């Protein structure tokens, strides 16, 4: 008996051209949360940062670009890749965290919605293409993908554009060493309804929100620079140590739960595409996931990574990674029909989600 499944028919991404290397931070004035200067040389701070995160460079948007500009490029690529008429879209779901961030301005602008802005920039005339935003921390794009699956399987939609974009470089406190993690970017996918006798496309997913005790691991706060703090502008702050531990303890179990529902083993998974937050953390998550199944020999090519050269672009990391893998742009990584992929993320809230996707 045929059932309706959600298939990703096109992908797109935008990687900004502005490269910011770790050495570019050597002249920064890094401060403790107390406002006191960190009692270490910047070279030591930067080298330690790379050792912990594996990030050596990241991409920043150009001054003339805003978040919806990045999203537009990724969306246009996805639409072209899928070969669809944009007027046929039933939904445009835009995952972000900080709205239309502007150059030299930490003001968060989310009205009108970014989804509506992209719809207008795409020139979509149909009033039946419903456009809205989703705020779910870094897992926002994966959650939007999950929402698209619900719409499609219910019969309410046949074509959905799912976008993830953020410009974190303008929300980062330049006096906080954690600012070196953040990057900018956009990714998008077209999700379409297909009928199939066998499971294909999105075959399972799960989500969870652990607010009690973890809600403030990522939050907005004043600059560590007292003069900047007096301006009352808010910057992205995180409790990196606790976030790292939370992710290690919870993300592997969440992925396993999604696989268990489908009676799949981790060895049935060809690729794990995980939010690019911290290279060492992602390695540890993967190791714990396989250990849950008693597997200690992890395939070398199971987890493609972009964080070392793209940094952490929040909601954009997973769709960007997916786009590159789908288009064969990740050296040593290929996927074929029947392969099972895991798309997973963790972030503000604290929120975790994962999608199990089977290649057609």
Secondary structure by P-SEA (a helix, b strand, c coil): cbbbbbbbcccbbbbbcccccccccccccccccccccccccaaaaaaaaaaaccccccccccccccaaaaaaaaaaaaaaaaccccccccbbbbbbcccccccccccccccccaaaaaaaaaccccccccccccccccaaaaaaaaaaaaaaaaccccbbbbbbbbcccccccccccccccbbbbbbbbbbbbbbccccccccccccccccccccccbbbbccccaaaaaacbbbbbcaaaaaaaaaaacaaaaaaaaaaaaccccccccccccccccaaaaaaaaaaaaaaaccccccccccccccccccccccaaaaaaaaaaaacccccccccccbbbbbcccccccccbbbbbbcc
